[in-house]
Amino acid sequence: MSRVDHITTPDAGGIPPERIAALADRLVGIVGGAYCSVGDEVSEDYGHDEALGVTAVLPCAVVRPATTAQVTAIAMAASELGVPLTARGSGTGLSGAATPRHGGLVVSFERMNRIIEIDTDNHCAVVQPGVQLDQLDEVLAPLDLVYPVFPGEYSASLGGNVNTNAGGMRAVKYGVTRHHVLGLEVVLADGTTMRLGGKYVKSTTGYDLLQLVIGSEGTLALVTEVTIKLHPRLPHAATVLAPFATLEGVTRAVPRIIDSGIGPMILEYIDLMTMSVMTAAAGLDLGVPEQMKADALAYLVVVLESSHQDRLDADVEALATQIAELGALDVYVLPPGAATQIISAREQAFWLAKANNANEIVDTVVPRAQIPEFMERVSAIATDTGSWIAGCGHAGDGNVHLSVFQGDEAVRSTVMHGIFAACMDLGGAISGEHGLGTAKRGYFLELEDPAKIELMRRVKAAFDPTGILNPGAVF
């Protein structure tokens, strides 16, 4: 994906050229010339992730290690020379956390893409950080196992998922990345290597350093190995689609569905405009009559899974009855082909918003019972600022995804500030699953409790006293 028109070319960023040259010599000695790019050799792809509104920056160098020992040597070299270091997985992040610094070094984990072990007895896998979700799933499928965290982009890497604590549509049942990471091997800024956690599922031994690293966006350590939980792959699934007359009707139905004990794997809301764009782009006919489409302003999508078809059928029938009683205009059990297509289309919602020139993507989260009030506030913000805000989200866990269309940068900043302030006022958080990176850093620093931010800074200083790990992200 080209971003030449938005990219800043490399410079030393205040770092003396001789220091950059010394770093390049060290890197070539560590990984070999074929796996180290410097200056004009650096591809523009390494200057950005997929965040909107974040200016790309080409680093002075990119290094592609193959082993933990090489990562250790790279960190030691960067630390000794005072060169900022940014970790990169597949570059699919949406917060700008993989955007490097001027005069900085990108450590790309694309070569560390080996599945080290599938432990079927302990239901876990040990992988290098460059392993992609689709690569892992291809290996697990024949074993009837699954790693259930699918954030919507199957080319995303496990290391990137760990650094951003990625979630996705299945979080309502399975949780997010931090609920599935059992252990990590990490390299600190000075080259210290350590293991956190292991194949065990619980521990009350000291501070939980493992959980500190997860979601830290590469600011505390470099992840070089990940041990993750695996789950049985359930063979039967069904998808239910329910149009509602209002978005409020959908969001108020969600807590009652959770109460029922049916345990949906996916519980999503999709507003009218997003559904229209999704189905048009995919050429998808869901079998909803035209009059029903005209009456519906929002849709609820529920996916159930089970180990037995008869149990699944009973759950679907109970769910359909409940949704109808909760005010749905109708209830449709989608055939397998349409079910697969609508979930795939929903996973591509970000790319559709991007293709339609959205200016910002929001992934805020509120307690799910507060979604109706939050959406009322968002509607008021849109009206007051003359903006168009469309969306969908993981209604089951309160994670609201909004596409903001507002070309005026100053007005857009007001819109974003208003959205984030509303979510925090309702007991939520600025980012539900994409992280802060550089895209949402300013709002976080302004709206979060200063005491908490200061404590986080002290944690950062303990892990990275010289401040070379992804400086500018989060803080």
WOFENHU-V976937 format. One line per field, one symbol per residue. ss: DSSP state (H for helix, E for strand, C for the rest). psi: psi as a letter, one per 20 degrees, with the letter a starting at -180 (. if undefined). burial: b if it has 24 or more other C-alpha atoms within 12 Angstrom, else e. A space follows every 10 residues. Layout:
BEGIN
ss=???
psi=???
burial=???
END
This chain:
BEGIN
ss=CCCHHHEECC CCCCCCHHHH HHHHHHHHHH HCHHHEEEHH HCCHHHHCCC CCCCCEECCC EEECCCCHHH HHHHHHHHHH HCCCEEEECC CCCCCCCCCC CCCCEEEECC CCCCEEEEEC CCCEEEECCC CEHHHHHHHH HCCCEECCCC CCCCCCEHHH HHHHCCCCCC HHHHCCHHHC EEEEEEECCC CCEEEEECCC CCCCCCCCHH HHHCCCCCCC CEEEEEEEEC EECCCEEEEE EEEECCHHHH HHHHHHHHHC CCCCCEEEEE EHHHHHHHHH HHCCCCCCCH HHHHHCCEEE EEEEEECCHH HHHHHHHHHH HHHHHCCCCC CEEECHHHHH HHHHHHHCHH HHHHHCCCCE EECCECCHHH HHHHHHHHHH HHHHHCCEEE EEEEHHHCEE EEEEECCCHH HHHHHHHHHH HHHHHCCCEC CCCCCCCCCC HHHHHHHCCH HHHHHHHHHH HHHCCCCCEC CCCCC
psi=ppkhijqpqq rikipphhhg ghggggghhg iqhhkppqci ipqhhjjrbj qqjppqpprh qpqnrirhhh gghgggghgh ikpqppqpdi kjrkijhjpr qpjrppopkh imkpogqonh hjlrqpqrhi pqghgghhhh gijkrqojon jioiiqqhgh gghilqdahj hhgiaaghii ohqqpqprhj ippqppbbiq iqqlnaqnhg hghpjjkjih rppiqppqqq qqopipqqpp poqqhqhhgg hhhghhgghh jhmqhpnqqp rggggggghg hilpojjpqh hghhhpiqqp pppqqriphh hggggggggg gggghjjqhr ppoqqgghgg ghgghhhjhg hggghjkqhq pplrprphij gghghghggh ggghikrpor rrrnhhjjop ppopoohogg ghhggggggh hghhhjjaqg phiirgcihj gggghhhqph hgghghhhgg hhhmhikiol phpg.
burial=eebeeebbbb bbbebeeebb eebbbbbbeb beeebbbbbe ebbbbbbbbb bbbbbbbbbb bbbbbbbbeb bbbbbbbbbe bbbbbbbbbb bbbbbbbbbb bbbbbbbbbb bbbbbeebee eebbbbbbbb bbbbebbeeb eeeebbbbbb bbbbbbbbbb bbbbbbbbbb bbbbbbbbbb bbbbbbbbbb bbbbbbbbbe eeeeeeeebb bbbbbbbbbb bbbbbbbbbb bbeeeebbbb bbbbbbbbbb bbbbbbbbee ebbbbbbbbb bbbbbbbbbe eeebebebee eebeebbbbb bbbbbbeeee ebeebbeebb ebbbebbbbb bbbbeeebbe bbbbbbbbbb bbbeeeebbb bbbbbbbbbb bbbbbebbbe bbeebebbbb bbbbbbbbbb bbbbbbeeee ebbebbbbbb bbbbebebbb bbbbbbbbbb bebbbebbee eeeeebbeeb eebbebbbbb bbbbb
END
